Amino acid sequence: MTESTWIQDTQSQICITLKESSCSSDSDQQEELQEDPASYCDCPFKNPLLSSLEKQLICPICLETFTKPVVILPCQHNLCRKCANDVFQASNPYLSTRSGSTLTSGGRFRCPSCRHEVVLDRHGVYGLQRNLLVENIIDMYKQGSTSRPAPEEKLEQPMCETHEQEKINIYCVTCSAPTCSLCKVFGAHQDCEVAPLDHVFLKQKAELTDCISMLVGNNERTQAVISQLEQTCTTENSLRQQSQVSAALDQLFLRLEERKAEMTLRINTEQQEKLDYIQGLRRSYSEHLESTAELLETAIQTMDEAEMAVFLQVNLNGADTSHMEKIQHGYEDLEHFTADFEGQRRALAKVDFLQRKKHRKSSSDRPIRDETPSSV
């Protein structure tokens, strides 16, 4: 229902109610007064139109007639400003106790009628628009309802169970129970200490008020602890620590890869140097083998020479290999590049988080020990 529709319906209802009330005949009032005099005083409340109007003027929070000032929410529902502030306080318990004072600016809450979310500006509930029409209707309704004296409500006072005709008017301090005067004079509380009922009532009411204040304070502190626990139970710290550990291990892996490349390069360099030397030596021996083969062929041909002078002119030198280099036994081995990684392996096995002193609840329960961080 929009605000304009609600205003039109309310105005029509008021006009019809006032018209019917003013057009009621004197004869009807006299007959009703003769039948039941008390019913005349109650007739404004028994009017179904006034009853319907009264329902429209009931606050959904306090369940009473709207108390001025009346504010209208964006969803077109109305609330007492005090009730709107109470709803805001209940929806924002942390904000109301954080600084020790009531917070009324900013924030949000939900309409108790339709659950529509109401967003407040910097003025808080005081920034909500007042519904002056509803306030005027309330004034008109109260004037009509107070034109007749309301019947006084009589409080029913409890009676004594032992003396049914006596009202309970004193309090037995010894037995912690209310009783009557006859029980003190003749009954079971003759030897007990008694006190006036109103004194005990005020005292216990004050004690109950203190207990309620204490419970409210405890609830607020408990709610603050719950809020702190909810903020603590997050994965932000875990993700940050995981990122730090991963970065440190990545740096360690990078350093190992660099060291691996350096050591592998040294092995490859020396291996290549030895291969080049052996290849050169092999070429030298191959050339010497070719020259020796030619010399052998010449020597065989010389053996068939019958002329002595020609035989003696043949030069068969060059078969000596004593001047050529030879490799030592085990020259090809690279065992001197063997590395001992046992110490590093043990160090990696000891990589762990830094152990810090833990805060203990009581020093008498468990002694505090100094824990030295492990070194890698």
C-alpha positions in Angstrom: 0.0 0.0 0.0 1.4 3.4 -1.0 1.4 6.5 1.3 -1.2 8.3 -0.8 -3.6 5.3 -0.7 -3.1 4.8 3.0 -3.8 8.5 3.6 -6.9 8.5 1.6 -8.3 5.4 3.3 -7.5 6.8 6.7 -9.2 10.2 5.9 -12.3 8.4 4.6 -12.4 6.2 7.7 -12.2 9.2 10.0 -14.9 11.1 8.1 -17.3 8.1 8.2 -16.6 7.6 11.9 -17.1 11.2 12.9 -20.2 11.4 10.8 -21.8 8.3 12.3 -20.9 9.4 15.8 -22.4 12.8 15.3 -25.6 11.4 13.6 -26.4 9.0 16.4 -29.9 9.8 17.8 -30.5 10.8 21.4 -33.2 8.1 21.7 -30.7 5.4 20.9 -28.3 6.8 23.5 -31.0 7.0 26.1 -32.1 3.4 25.4 -28.5 2.2 25.6 -28.0 4.1 28.8 -31.1 2.7 30.4 -30.1 -0.9 29.5 -26.5 -0.6 30.7 -25.2 2.8 32.0 -21.6 1.7 31.7 -22.0 0.8 28.1 -22.4 4.5 27.2 -18.9 5.3 28.4 -17.5 2.5 26.4 -19.4 3.1 23.2 -16.6 4.9 21.3 -14.4 1.8 21.8 -17.1 -0.6 20.8 -17.6 1.2 17.5 -16.2 -1.2 14.8 -14.9 1.7 12.7 -13.0 3.2 15.7 -11.6 -0.2 16.4 -10.4 -0.6 12.9 -8.9 2.9 13.1 -7.2 2.0 16.3 -5.5 -1.0 14.7 -4.1 1.3 12.0 -2.5 3.5 14.7 -0.7 0.6 16.5 3.1 0.6 16.3 4.3 -2.9 15.3 7.2 -2.7 17.8 5.7 -1.5 21.1 2.1 -2.7 20.1 0.7 0.6 21.4 -0.6 3.7 19.8 2.0 5.6 18.0 4.0 7.9 20.2 5.0 11.2 18.6 7.2 11.9 16.7 6.1 9.3 14.2 8.5 8.6 11.3 7.6 7.1 7.9 10.0 4.5 6.4 10.8 4.3 2.6 8.5 1.3 2.4 5.6 3.6 3.6 5.3 1.9 7.0 5.2 4.0 10.2 7.1 3.6 13.5 7.6 5.6 16.6 10.9 7.3 16.4 11.9 5.7 19.7 10.9 2.3 18.4 12.8 2.9 15.2 15.9 3.7 17.3 15.4 0.6 19.3 15.2 -1.6 16.2 18.4 0.1 14.9 20.2 -0.6 18.2 19.2 -4.2 18.1 20.3 -4.6 14.5 23.7 -3.0 15.2 24.7 -4.3 18.7 28.4 -3.8 18.1 28.1 -0.2 17.0 26.1 0.8 20.1 28.7 -0.4 22.6 31.9 0.2 20.8 32.5 3.7 22.0 30.5 3.5 25.2 27.8 5.8 23.9 24.6 5.4 21.8 25.3 5.5 18.1 22.4 7.0 16.1 24.1 8.2 12.9 24.4 6.0 9.8 23.7 2.3 9.5 20.8 0.2 8.4 18.0 -2.0 9.7 14.9 -3.8 8.4 11.3 -2.7 8.6 9.5 -5.0 11.1 6.4 -5.1 8.9 7.8 -6.0 5.5 11.5 -6.7 6.2 12.5 -4.0 3.7 16.0 -2.8 4.3 16.1 0.9 5.5 19.4 2.7 4.9 20.0 5.6 7.2 22.0 8.7 6.4 24.4 10.5 8.7 21.5 11.9 10.8 20.4 8.3 11.7 16.8 7.8 12.7 16.5 11.6 13.1 16.9 11.8 9.3 13.7 9.9 8.7 10.7 12.0 7.6 8.0 12.6 10.1 4.5 11.6 9.2 2.5 14.7 10.4 -0.8 13.3 9.1 -0.6 10.3 11.3 0.4 12.5 14.3 -2.7 14.7 13.7 -4.9 11.6 13.4 -3.5 10.3 16.7 -4.4 13.6 18.4 -7.9 13.4 17.0 -8.3 9.8 18.1 -7.0 10.5 21.6 -9.4 13.5 21.9 -12.3 11.2 21.0 -11.2 8.4 23.2 -10.6 10.6 26.3 -14.0 12.4 26.0 -15.5 9.7 28.2 -14.0 8.7 31.6 -12.2 5.4 31.4 -13.2 2.9 34.1 -10.6 2.5 36.8 -8.8 -0.8 36.8 -8.9 -2.5 40.2 -5.8 -4.6 41.0 -6.7 -7.9 42.5 -4.7 -8.3 45.7 -3.8 -11.9 46.6 -5.3 -13.5 49.7 -3.6 -15.6 52.3 -3.9 -19.4 51.7 -4.3 -20.1 55.5 -6.7 -17.2 56.3 -8.8 -16.9 53.2 -10.4 -13.6 54.3 -7.0 -11.9 55.0 -5.0 -10.1 52.4 -1.2 -10.6 52.1 0.3 -7.5 53.6 3.6 -8.4 55.3 6.7 -10.3 54.3 8.4 -13.0 56.4 12.1 -12.4 56.2 12.9 -15.7 57.9 10.9 -17.9 55.5 11.3 -15.6 52.5 7.6 -15.6 51.8 4.8 -13.1 51.8 2.1 -13.7 54.4 -0.7 -12.0 56.4 -0.9 -10.4 59.8 -2.9 -13.2 61.4 -0.1 -15.7 60.4 2.3 -13.5 62.3 0.1 -13.2 65.4 -1.5 -16.7 65.5 -0.1 -18.7 62.7 3.1 -20.4 61.6 5.2 -17.2 61.5 4.8 -16.2 65.1 8.6 -16.5 65.8 9.7 -15.2 62.4 11.1 -11.8 61.5 8.8 -9.8 59.3 9.0 -6.6 57.3 6.6 -4.3 55.5 5.6 -5.7 52.1 6.4 -2.4 50.3 9.9 -2.2 51.8 10.8 -5.7 50.7 9.2 -5.1 47.3 11.3 -1.9 46.6 14.5 -3.6 47.9 14.1 -6.8 45.8 13.0 -4.7 42.8 16.2 -2.7 43.0 18.2 -5.9 43.3 16.5 -7.3 40.3 17.2 -4.1 38.4 20.9 -4.4 39.2 20.9 -8.1 38.1 19.2 -7.1 34.8 21.9 -4.4 34.3 24.6 -7.0 35.0 23.1 -9.5 32.6 22.8 -6.8 29.9 26.5 -5.9 30.4 27.5 -9.6 30.4 25.5 -10.1 27.2 27.2 -7.1 25.5 30.6 -8.4 26.5 29.8 -11.9 25.3 28.5 -10.4 22.0 31.8 -8.5 21.7 33.8 -11.7 22.3 31.7 -13.5 19.6 32.4 -10.6 17.2 36.1 -10.8 17.9 36.0 -14.6 17.4 34.2 -14.2 14.1 36.8 -11.7 13.0 39.6 -14.1 14.2 38.2 -17.2 12.4 39.3 -16.0 9.0 41.8 -17.5 6.4 43.6 -14.2 5.9 46.4 -15.0 8.3 46.8 -18.5 6.9 47.0 -17.3 3.4 49.6 -14.7 4.3 51.8 -17.3 6.1 51.4 -19.7 3.2 52.5 -17.1 0.8 55.6 -16.3 2.9 56.6 -19.9 3.2 56.0 -20.6 -0.5 58.2 -17.5 -1.4 61.0 -18.6 0.9 61.0 -22.2 -0.5 60.8 -20.9 -4.1 64.0 -18.8 -3.3 65.6 -21.9 -1.9 64.7 -24.0 -5.0 66.1 -21.2 -7.2 69.4 -21.2 -5.3 69.6 -25.0 -5.6 69.0 -24.8 -9.4 71.7 -22.1 -9.8 74.1 -24.2 -7.8 73.2 -27.3 -9.8 73.9 -25.4 -13.0 77.3 -24.2 -11.8 78.5 -27.7 -10.7 77.2 -29.3 -13.8 79.0 -26.7 -15.9 82.3 -27.5 -14.2 81.9 -31.2 -14.8 81.0 -30.6 -18.5 83.9 -28.2 -19.0 86.6 -30.6 -17.7 85.0 -33.5 -19.5 85.2 -31.5 -22.8 88.8 -30.6 -22.1 89.8 -34.2 -21.6 87.8 -35.3 -24.7 89.6 -32.6 -26.8 93.0 -33.8 -25.6 92.2 -37.5 -26.2 90.9 -36.7 -29.7 94.1 -34.8 -30.5 96.3 -37.6 -29.2 94.2 -40.1 -31.2 94.9 -38.1 -34.4 98.6 -38.0 -33.6 98.7 -41.8 -33.2 96.6 -42.3 -36.4 99.1 -40.2 -38.4 102.0 -42.1 -36.9 100.2 -45.4 -37.8 99.8 -44.3 -41.4 103.5 -43.4 -41.7 104.5 -46.7 -40.1 102.4 -48.6 -42.6 104.1 -46.8 -45.4 107.5 -47.6 -43.9 106.5 -51.2 -43.6 105.5 -51.4 -47.2 108.9 -49.8 -48.1 110.7 -52.3 -46.0 108.9 -55.2 -47.6 109.8 -53.9 -51.1 113.4 -53.4 -49.9 113.6 -57.0 -48.9 113.1 -58.0 -52.6 115.9 -55.7 -53.8 118.8 -57.7 -55.1 121.2 -54.8 -55.6 123.2 -54.3 -52.5 123.9 -50.6 -53.1 120.2 -49.8 -53.6 119.3 -51.8 -50.5 121.7 -49.8 -48.4 120.3 -46.5 -49.6 116.8 -47.2 -48.2 116.0 -45.1 -45.0 113.8 -47.1 -42.6 113.9 -44.6 -39.7 110.7 -43.2 -38.2 109.2 -46.2 -36.4 110.1 -45.0 -33.0 107.1 -44.0 -30.8 109.0 -43.0 -27.6 108.6 -39.3 -28.3 104.8 -39.5 -28.4 102.6 -38.6 -25.4 100.7 -41.3 -23.5 97.7 -40.9 -21.2 98.0 -42.1 -17.6 95.7 -44.8 -16.2 92.4 -43.4 -14.9 92.8 -40.2 -16.8 89.2 -40.4 -18.0 87.8 -40.7 -14.4 85.9 -37.7 -12.9 85.5 -39.1 -9.4 87.0 -35.9 -7.9 83.7 -34.2 -8.7 81.9 -36.4 -6.2 80.0 -34.2 -3.7 78.8 -35.0 -0.1 75.2 -33.7 0.3 74.5 -35.5 3.6 74.9 -32.3 5.6 72.6 -30.4 3.3 70.1 -33.3 3.4 70.0 -33.2 7.2 69.7 -29.4 7.1 66.7 -29.6 4.8 65.1 -32.2 7.0 65.4 -29.7 9.9 63.6 -26.9 8.0 60.6 -26.0 10.2 58.8 -23.0 11.5 60.3 -20.8 14.2 59.2 -22.1 17.6 58.0 -19.2 19.8 57.0 -19.1 23.5 53.4 -19.9 23.9 51.3 -17.9 26.3 50.0 -20.3 28.9 46.9 -19.8 31.0 48.7 -20.4 34.3 52.4 -20.5 35.1 51.8 -22.9 38.0 50.1 -25.5 35.7 52.9 -25.9 33.2 56.4 -24.3 33.4 57.6 -22.1 30.6 60.5 -23.5 28.6 62.8 -21.5 26.4 62.6 -22.9 22.8 65.5 -21.9 20.6 64.7 -21.5 16.9 66.2 -24.2 14.8 68.8 -23.1 12.3 69.1 -24.4 8.8 
